[in-house]
Amino acid sequence: MATVHAGMAISLDGFVADRKGSAARLSDPETLRGSAYMDELIEQTGAVVMGRRSYATAEDPDSYVGAYEFQVPLFVLTHTPPRVMPQQDENLTFTFVTDGIESAIGQARAAAGDRVVQVLGADVIGQTLRAGLADELHLDVVPVLLGSGLRLFDDPEVEGIALKRIGVREVGAVTALRFLVRT
């Protein structure tokens, strides 16, 4: 059965986006593209769960096909699906899930088979952790201070979640941390 890995890039001071909502300073596509780290991540991923905000970061939703690093089924947690379905192909499909995180994770696990479900986006990661659905938490700590913006863990309900460090890896300037989520 698929395992669920929740994670994303985060600044040293705990933000996943700056005060204008941009995560550009947390991303270094040139360092990641073609790296062993990214190749392994792509290879192990069988499905992705993201929120509507993460989905909307693409100016053209049709650009996901062929351009997005994860060419797998994508499950977008949303209250309102788009009126027009974005382009899909035999590898990358979209499912807009309106009935909650448990449903999104369940559908993604079924699609992923024995591969990993990647959970992306601050709100969706928080929902996944609170619901006890994450097996691992992955944080790519970028040596940047944003000062303000969107915090990943700005939720008192995550206080009791226990973590065990299971990996540390340097990828360029980024420190990739892996934690087992203990329920």
Secondary structure as the mmCIF struct_conf table of DSSP 4:
data_model
#
loop_
_struct_conf.conf_type_id
_struct_conf.id
_struct_conf.beg_label_comp_id
_struct_conf.beg_label_asym_id
_struct_conf.beg_label_seq_id
_struct_conf.end_label_comp_id
_struct_conf.end_label_asym_id
_struct_conf.end_label_seq_id
STRN STRN1 VAL A 4 SER A 11
TURN_TY1_P TURN_TY1_P1 LEU A 12 ASP A 13
BEND BEND1 GLY A 14 GLY A 14
STRN STRN2 PHE A 15 ALA A 17
TURN_TY1_P TURN_TY1_P2 ARG A 19 LYS A 20
BEND BEND2 GLY A 21 GLY A 21
HELX_RH_3T_P HELX_RH_3T_P1 ALA A 24 LEU A 26
HELX_RH_AL_P HELX_RH_AL_P1 PRO A 29 LEU A 32
TURN_TY1_P TURN_TY1_P3 ARG A 33 GLY A 34
HELX_RH_AL_P HELX_RH_AL_P2 ALA A 36 GLN A 44
STRN STRN3 THR A 45 GLY A 51
HELX_RH_AL_P HELX_RH_AL_P3 ARG A 52 TYR A 55
TURN_TY1_P TURN_TY1_P4 ALA A 56 THR A 57
BEND BEND3 ALA A 58 ASP A 60
HELX_RH_3T_P HELX_RH_3T_P2 PRO A 61 SER A 63
HELX_RH_AL_P HELX_RH_AL_P4 TYR A 64 ALA A 67
BEND BEND4 TYR A 68 GLU A 69
BEND BEND5 VAL A 72 VAL A 72
STRN STRN4 LEU A 74 LEU A 77
BEND BEND6 HIS A 79 THR A 80
BEND BEND7 ARG A 83 VAL A 84
HELX_LH_PP_P HELX_LH_PP_P1 MET A 85 GLN A 87
BEND BEND8 GLU A 90 ASN A 91
STRN STRN5 PHE A 94 VAL A 97
BEND BEND9 ASP A 99 ASP A 99
HELX_RH_AL_P HELX_RH_AL_P5 ILE A 101 ALA A 112
TURN_TY1_P TURN_TY1_P5 GLY A 113 ASP A 114
BEND BEND10 ARG A 115 ARG A 115
STRN STRN6 VAL A 116 LEU A 120
BEND BEND11 GLY A 121 GLY A 121
HELX_RH_AL_P HELX_RH_AL_P6 ALA A 122 ARG A 130
TURN_TY1_P TURN_TY1_P6 ALA A 131 GLY A 132
BEND BEND12 ASP A 135 ASP A 135
STRN STRN7 GLU A 136 VAL A 142
BEND BEND13 PRO A 143 PRO A 143
BEND BEND14 SER A 148 GLY A 149
STRN STRN8 LEU A 150 ARG A 151
TURN_TY1_P TURN_TY1_P7 LEU A 152 PHE A 153
HELX_RH_3T_P HELX_RH_3T_P3 PRO A 156 VAL A 158
TURN_TY1_P TURN_TY1_P8 GLU A 159 GLY A 160
STRN STRN9 ALA A 162 VAL A 171
TURN_TY1_P TURN_TY1_P9 GLY A 172 ALA A 173
STRN STRN10 VAL A 174 ARG A 182
#
